[in-house]
């Protein structure tokens, strides 16, 4: 982005469009200007022209988005969450009023204090006005370590909540749902207790290959549709997928919850509850909703889907997790990888990646990563609390390592390999190395 992006006209006219105050009043601390601050009045010699809404072309919207992202990254990264920037762009507020309000809120005007000067906003017809940064400290401090910690925790918390919800569901819902032996998805090989270990492994590999091939097909289709700008088809596809999860699978959770805790309900009440739950979720995720509400529905969607996948046969689950982690490496890092192509195309257009993505400050994580992290921990919870606790910590450690690598390489990276690799390794080492010794020596009062 060129340095002259800040050379935007700063009008001296009174603000007549209240939209700018409602859209840009983000609640951050402002030492000097607030939404109620007085606005410089126009002089009698130069009457203020009327300010009306503006219609921006797609190119102008993309340019404004890039400038706003750069501005908020510098002054208030929390505003990068959710659809806040999109709401500003769609507000039709003139650029002069928009940037005037931003600089009033986040920078000092004509300050004599020894701050690093901010690039000027120049209006040739008026005296030069020099803006300088406000002396504010980000929450948690202004060191690199503090910022990395804040950004990392903003992602670790929702991932942890998703995994814990799945562990709870495995402990409470799985024993009830196992009355029916129906698998969550149709598999080529159905694991039987009488099968040998070789047969189970071969069948699990076959199931995993078929599922990964399906992932490749779906992702490649998404890339083709996005490349040829079939955005309505993509939107309909994603909305339908989320609706099925929230309405249909959410109904199953609702029924299991009421069964578990012996809560009576009638069909009309259940239909009303699920209609509201699913409809609000679809609106928040794809249209407009409070950022926190949107994040809650993304976590709920991931948890519901992950719990269903924990009901896959044991051998198929572990082989599938390993296969998906390897596929993630290919899809993101390979020159011909479908996810790499999707990311590059979205960057070329300066648009958001189509799909279910959890945005948290400087990081974005696909819901598929949430799902497979939770499948691993949920499957480990089938055995005992020690196993899933170890896997829980291993997944979070792997995610932190991935975020560190992201800061080093400065490009999109696969989020599954390190976490899934550590999770699988710690799961089996705990089950077959640590637990036998624990079960043998703990009753004797011997601890190592």
C-alpha positions in Angstrom: 0.0 0.0 0.0 1.5 3.3 -1.0 2.4 5.9 1.6 0.1 8.5 0.1 -3.0 6.7 1.2 -3.2 9.1 4.2 -3.4 12.1 1.8 -7.1 12.2 2.0 -9.1 15.4 1.9 -10.1 16.6 5.4 -13.2 18.8 5.0 -13.8 21.7 7.4 -17.5 21.4 6.9 -19.9 20.5 9.8 -20.8 16.8 10.0 -24.4 16.4 8.9 -24.3 12.6 8.4 -24.8 11.0 11.8 -23.9 7.6 10.3 -20.2 8.3 10.7 -20.6 8.5 14.5 -22.7 5.4 14.9 -20.4 3.3 12.7 -17.1 4.5 14.1 -18.0 4.7 17.7 -16.2 1.5 18.6 -15.9 2.1 22.3 -12.2 2.5 22.5 -10.6 5.1 24.8 -10.2 8.5 23.2 -8.3 11.1 25.3 -9.8 14.0 23.3 -12.6 13.3 21.0 -15.8 11.3 21.5 -19.0 11.0 19.6 -20.2 14.0 21.4 -17.2 16.1 20.7 -17.8 19.5 19.0 -17.1 19.6 15.3 -15.3 22.6 13.8 -17.9 25.0 12.3 -17.7 26.2 8.8 -16.8 29.9 8.3 -19.2 32.4 6.9 -16.9 33.0 4.0 -17.0 29.4 2.9 -20.4 27.9 3.4 -20.4 24.1 3.8 -21.7 22.1 0.9 -24.3 19.5 1.6 -23.0 16.1 2.5 -24.9 13.1 1.1 -24.4 9.3 0.9 -21.9 8.0 -1.6 -22.1 4.9 -3.7 -18.8 3.1 -4.0 -17.7 0.8 -6.8 -16.4 -2.7 -5.9 -12.8 -1.4 -6.6 -13.3 1.6 -4.3 -14.7 -0.7 -1.6 -11.7 -3.0 -1.9 -9.3 0.0 -1.7 -11.1 1.5 1.3 -11.1 -1.9 3.1 -7.3 -2.2 2.6 -6.8 1.3 4.1 -9.1 0.6 7.1 -7.5 -2.7 7.8 -4.1 -1.0 7.8 -5.4 1.9 10.0 -7.0 -0.4 12.6 -4.0 -2.7 12.7 -2.0 0.2 13.8 -4.4 1.9 16.2 -7.0 -0.6 17.4 -6.6 -4.2 16.2 -9.8 -5.3 18.1 -11.8 -3.6 15.4 -10.6 -6.2 12.9 -12.9 -8.8 14.4 -16.3 -9.6 12.9 -17.9 -7.4 10.2 -17.1 -4.0 11.7 -15.1 -2.8 8.8 -17.7 -4.1 6.3 -20.4 -2.1 8.1 -18.3 1.1 7.8 -17.8 0.5 4.0 -21.5 -0.1 3.5 -22.5 2.9 5.5 -22.2 5.2 2.4 -20.4 7.8 4.5 -18.2 10.2 2.5 -14.5 9.5 2.8 -13.8 13.0 4.1 -16.1 12.6 7.1 -15.0 9.0 7.6 -11.3 9.8 7.9 -12.0 13.0 9.8 -13.7 11.0 12.5 -11.0 8.3 12.6 -8.2 10.8 13.0 -10.1 12.8 15.7 -10.6 9.6 17.7 -7.1 8.1 17.4 -4.5 10.9 16.9 -3.6 14.2 18.4 -3.8 17.4 16.3 -1.0 19.9 16.5 0.5 18.3 19.5 3.7 19.7 21.0 4.5 16.4 22.7 7.5 14.4 21.5 5.6 11.7 19.5 6.6 10.2 16.2 4.8 12.3 13.6 1.9 10.7 11.8 1.7 11.2 8.0 -0.1 14.4 7.1 -3.6 14.9 5.8 -3.2 17.6 3.2 -5.9 20.0 1.9 -4.2 22.5 -0.5 -6.9 25.1 0.1 -6.4 25.3 3.9 -3.5 25.7 6.3 -1.5 22.5 6.9 -2.6 20.5 9.9 -0.1 18.0 11.3 -1.4 14.9 13.1 0.5 12.9 15.6 -0.2 9.6 17.3 -2.1 9.5 20.5 -0.1 8.2 23.4 -2.0 5.0 24.1 -0.9 1.6 25.1 -2.6 -1.5 23.8 -4.2 -3.8 26.4 -1.6 -6.0 28.0 1.3 -3.7 27.1 3.0 -2.7 23.8 5.8 -5.2 23.6 5.9 -7.8 20.8 5.5 -10.6 23.4 2.4 -9.0 24.9 0.7 -8.5 21.5 1.5 -12.1 20.5 0.1 -13.3 23.8 -3.1 -11.4 23.3 -3.6 -12.5 19.7 -2.8 -16.1 20.6 -5.2 -16.3 23.5 -8.0 -14.8 21.4 -7.7 -18.0 19.3 -6.8 -20.5 22.0 -9.9 -19.7 24.0 -12.5 -20.6 21.4 -10.6 -23.7 20.4 -10.4 -24.8 24.0 -14.1 -24.1 24.5 -15.0 -26.2 21.4 -12.9 -29.1 22.6 -14.4 -29.0 26.1 -17.9 -28.9 24.8 -17.2 -32.0 22.7 -15.6 -33.8 25.7 -18.8 -33.0 27.7 -21.0 -34.3 24.8 -18.9 -37.5 24.5 -19.4 -38.1 28.3 -23.1 -37.3 28.3 -24.6 -37.9 24.8 -22.5 -40.8 23.4 -23.7 -43.4 25.9 -27.3 -42.6 25.0 -26.8 -42.4 21.3 -24.9 -45.7 21.2 -28.2 -47.5 21.7 -28.4 -47.2 17.9 -25.4 -48.6 16.0 -26.0 -46.4 13.0 -22.8 -44.6 11.8 -22.8 -40.8 11.4 -21.7 -41.2 7.7 -21.9 -44.0 5.2 -18.6 -45.9 5.2 -17.1 -48.4 2.8 -15.9 -50.6 5.6 -17.8 -51.2 8.8 -15.6 -52.2 11.7 -16.6 -55.3 13.6 -15.2 -56.4 17.0 -14.5 -59.9 15.5 -12.3 -58.5 12.7 -8.5 -58.9 13.0 -6.2 -55.9 13.6 -5.0 -56.2 10.0 -8.6 -56.1 8.7 -9.4 -53.1 10.8 -6.3 -51.2 9.7 -7.0 -52.0 6.0 -10.6 -51.0 6.3 -9.7 -47.8 8.2 -7.2 -46.8 5.5 -9.9 -47.4 2.8 -12.4 -45.3 4.7 -9.9 -42.5 5.2 -8.8 -42.4 1.5 -12.4 -42.1 0.4 -13.2 -39.3 2.9 -10.0 -37.4 1.9 -10.9 -37.8 -1.8 -14.3 -36.3 -1.0 -12.6 -33.3 0.7 -10.4 -32.8 -2.4 -13.4 -32.9 -4.7 -15.4 -30.4 -2.6 -12.5 -28.0 -2.2 -11.6 -28.1 -5.9 -15.2 -27.4 -6.7 -15.1 -24.4 -4.3 -12.0 -23.1 -6.0 -13.6 -23.4 -9.5 -16.8 -21.6 -8.4 -14.8 -18.9 -6.7 -12.5 -18.4 -9.7 -15.5 -17.9 -12.0 -17.3 -15.7 -9.5 -20.2 -18.0 -8.9 -20.6 -16.3 -5.5 -24.4 -16.9 -5.2 -23.9 -20.7 -5.6 -21.1 -20.7 -3.0 -23.3 -18.6 -0.6 -26.3 -21.0 -1.1 -24.0 -24.0 -0.6 -22.5 -22.7 2.7 -25.9 -21.5 4.0 -27.5 -24.8 3.3 -24.6 -26.7 5.0 -24.9 -24.5 8.2 -28.7 -24.8 8.2 -28.4 -28.6 8.1 -26.0 -28.6 11.0 -27.9 -26.1 13.2 -31.4 -27.4 12.4 -31.0 -31.2 12.0 -27.9 -32.0 14.1 -28.9 -29.3 16.6 -32.3 -31.1 17.0 -30.5 -34.3 17.8 -28.5 -32.5 20.5 -31.6 -31.0 21.9 -33.3 -34.4 22.1 -30.3 -36.0 23.7 -30.0 -33.2 26.2 -33.6 -33.5 27.3 -33.3 -37.3 27.4 -30.1 -37.1 29.5 -31.6 -34.7 32.1 -35.2 -36.1 31.9 -36.7 -32.9 30.6 -40.2 -33.3 29.0 -41.0 -31.4 25.8 -43.6 -31.4 23.1 -43.0 -31.2 19.4 -44.3 -27.6 19.0 -42.1 -26.2 21.7 -39.1 -28.1 20.3 -39.8 -26.9 16.7 -40.0 -23.3 17.9 -36.8 -23.5 19.9 -34.9 -25.1 17.0 -36.3 -22.7 14.5 -35.1 -19.8 16.5 -31.7 -21.4 17.2 -31.0 -22.3 13.6 -32.4 -19.1 12.0 -30.5 -16.8 14.3 -27.3 -18.8 13.7 -27.6 -18.6 9.9 -28.3 -14.8 10.1 -25.3 -14.2 12.5 -22.9 -16.3 10.5 -23.7 -15.1 7.0 -25.6 -11.8 7.2 -25.3 -9.6 10.2 -24.9 -10.2 13.9 -22.9 -9.1 16.9 -19.3 -10.4 16.6 -19.6 -12.4 19.9 -22.8 -14.0 18.8 -21.3 -15.0 15.5 -18.3 -16.5 17.2 -20.6 -18.4 19.6 -22.5 -19.9 16.7 -19.2 -20.8 14.9 -18.1 -22.7 18.0 -21.5 -24.4 18.4 -21.3 -25.5 14.7 -17.9 -26.9 15.2 -18.8 -28.7 18.4 -21.9 -30.3 16.9 -20.1 -31.5 13.8 -17.1 -32.8 15.8 -19.2 -34.8 18.2 -20.9 -36.6 15.3 -17.5 -37.6 13.9 -16.3 -39.0 17.2 -18.9 -41.7 16.7 -16.9 -43.1 13.8 -15.2 -46.5 14.4 -12.0 -46.2 16.5 -9.5 -47.3 13.8 -11.2 -45.2 11.2 -11.1 -42.1 13.4 -7.3 -42.3 14.1 -6.3 -43.1 10.5 -8.6 -40.4 9.2 -7.1 -37.8 11.5 -3.6 -38.7 10.3 -4.8 -38.6 6.6 -6.5 -35.2 7.0 -3.3 -33.7 8.6 -1.3 -34.9 5.6 -3.9 -33.6 3.2 -3.8 -30.3 4.9 -0.1 -30.0 4.2 -0.7 -30.8 0.5 -3.7 -28.5 0.2 -2.0 -25.4 1.7 1.7 -25.7 0.8 1.7 -27.6 -2.5 1.8 -25.3 -5.6 -1.2 -27.2 -6.9 -3.0 -27.4 -3.6 -6.7 -26.4 -3.7 -6.5 -24.4 -0.5 -3.4 -22.6 -1.7 -5.2 -21.7 -4.9 -8.2 -20.4 -3.0 -6.0 -18.2 -0.7 -4.0 -16.8 -3.6 -7.2 -15.9 -5.5 -8.8 -14.2 -2.5 -5.6 -12.2 -1.9 -5.5 -11.2 -5.6 -9.1 -9.9 -5.3 -8.5 -8.5 -1.8 -11.6 -10.4 -0.6 -12.4 -12.6 2.3 -11.9 -16.4 1.8 -15.3 -18.0 1.1 -16.1 -20.5 3.8 -16.6 -21.0 7.5 -13.7 -19.1 9.1 -13.2 -18.0 12.7 -11.6 -14.6 12.7 -9.8 -13.4 15.8 -7.7 -10.3 15.6 -4.7 -11.1 13.4 -5.5 -14.8 12.9 -8.0 -16.8 10.9 -8.7 -20.4 11.5 -11.0 -22.6 9.4 -13.8 -24.4 11.2 -12.5 -27.6 9.8 -9.5 -27.2 12.1 -11.8 -26.7 15.1 -13.6 -29.8 14.1 -10.7 -32.2 13.8 -9.0 -30.8 17.0 -12.2 -31.6 18.8 -12.6 -35.0 17.2 -9.1 -36.0 18.5 -9.8 -34.8 22.0 -13.3 -36.2 22.0 -12.2 -39.6 20.8 -9.5 -39.6 23.6 -12.3 -38.8 26.1 -13.9 -42.2 25.4 -11.1 -43.8 27.4 -10.5 -41.7 30.5 -9.9 -38.1 31.7 -6.1 -38.5 31.8 -5.9 -39.3 28.1 -8.1 -36.5 26.9 -6.4 -34.0 29.2 -3.0 -34.9 27.7 -4.4 -34.7 24.2 -6.1 -31.4 25.0 -2.7 -29.8 26.1 -0.9 -31.4 23.1 -3.4 -29.8 20.6 -3.0 -26.4 22.2 0.8 -26.7 22.2 0.7 -27.6 18.5 -1.5 -24.7 17.7 0.8 -22.3 19.6 3.8 -23.8 17.6 1.8 -23.2 14.3 1.1 -19.6 15.2 4.8 -19.1 16.0 5.7 -20.5 12.5 3.0 -18.2 11.0 4.9 -15.2 12.5 8.2 -16.5 11.1 7.1 -17.5 7.5 4.5 -14.7 7.0 2.2 -16.8 4.9 -0.8 -19.2 5.2 0.2 -22.4 6.9 -1.7 -25.7 7.6 -3.1 -25.7 11.1 -3.6 -29.4 11.5 -0.2 -31.3 11.2 1.6 -30.2 14.3 -1.4 -30.4 16.6 -2.8 -33.6 15.2 0.7 -35.2 15.2 1.3 -34.3 18.8 -2.2 -35.3 19.8 -2.0 -38.8 18.2 1.5 -39.3 19.7 0.5 -38.3 23.2 -2.8 -40.3 23.0 -1.1 -43.6 22.3 1.9 -43.0 24.5 -0.5 -42.2 27.4 -2.8 -45.2 26.8 -0.1 -47.8 26.2 2.9 -46.5 28.2 1.7 -44.3 31.0 -1.7 -45.8 31.9 -0.5 -49.4 32.5 2.0 -48.2 35.0 -0.5 -45.9 36.6 -3.1 -48.6 37.0 -0.6 -51.0 38.5 1.3 -48.8 40.9 -1.3 -46.2 42.0 -3.4 -48.6 44.1 -0.2 -49.4 46.0 0.4 -45.8 46.8 3.5 -45.7 44.5 3.7 -42.6 42.3 6.4 -41.7 39.8 
